[in-house]
Amino acid sequence: MTSFWLFLSDVFKWSYGFFDLTANVMNWILFLVSSAIFIYWCYELVVKLGNNKDREYVSPSKEIRPYYDPKIHKKG
């Protein structure tokens, strides 16, 4: 019976090492994915929106103030 408990102890030791390795790999994967998302976000901010390129934006709406509705914003 003692050999069974020693075997079970070895299995638990192996499983903790396996979970430790798996957690380490998952941390690296999440770190690389989040770094890629952050670099893409910086690229969008600097390259696509930088140097006052937002002034060149043209609204697809023909109205002067497309989000202003006088029925909603009138007083009283």
C-alpha positions, 0 to 999 in steps of 0.5 A: 500500500505504501508503494501506491501512495508513493506512486500517487505522490509522484503523479501529483508532483508531475502534475504540478510541474505540468501545470507550472509549465502550461501556465508559463507557456500560456503567459508567454502566449498572452504576452505576445498577443497583447504586445501585438495588439498594443503595437497595432494600436500604436500604429493606428494612432501614429500612422493613420491618425497622426499629423492632423490627418483627422482634418481631412475626414469628410462626413458621409452625411450631407447635413452640416450637423448630422448628429443634431436633431432639433426635436431632441435639443429644443428647449422647454 
